[in-house]
Amino acid sequence: MGARYEERTSRFADAVLWAWDGPRGPGRPVLPDGCMDLLWVGGRLLVAGPDTRAFTPAAALSGSCVGIRFAPGTAPALLGVPAYELRDRRVALDALWPGREVRGLTERIAAADEPAAVLEGIALRRAARTGPADPLTVAVAARLRQGCSVAATAHAVGLGARQLHRRSLAAFGYGPKTLARVLRLQRALDLVRTGTPYAEAAYAAGCTDQAHLAREMRDLAGTTLGGHLAATGHDGLAANSETPQPSGSRTTA
């Protein structure tokens, strides 16, 4: 039986609930996306910090897994820790929150028919106590997601370069230039998955050309566009680097 991935919008603002059901063993690489996740896997609650490179789950973190994915900049206030402390890490929740509280949450989710709904409830209740994410850094992420330059973004939110970098480290785990690269790569991948030729996707996402996109793919994802698409079930698109998909074509993850 093959692996199955499902997701749906969460009641937590700008978050996504997701579930992965696949065979045990090393998992499929997870590409950087600027997000942080609260995970339930292997009977444990974990936090996935923001990645600067592709992360391949070890066997202990593979198999059935559910999570809530928080949009860039929205998780640190909830978790009570700056994002840079979790960069490129998977950390047990009881390393961040009191052990007694986490044990109670673990027992609750272990007995639940819908673990993802329990994760969502945890996030909503915690947010009610901690308050919303910093609106300034949420605005920064939104502008960078739209393809605005770092300089234009800093000007728009009224911060100097050093201030923006410092605030970004706490909110996103890395500086605004790295977040901009990560979000640009994700824009390009979204376009390619719809059948847009590589060169067109690169330009539309904000890269100078297809070679630039290829370099970013290697630096951030550790693979090629074709290799990534083939590994994620988009084999037809992997061979389609220069010509658009035939009219009416469709792919599924």
Beta strands, then each sheet from edge to edge (+ up, - down):
strand 1: 4-9
strand 2: 16-21
strand 3: 36-41
strand 4: 44-48
strand 5: 65-70
strand 6: 90-92
sheet 1: 1+ 2- 5+ 3- 4+ 6-
end
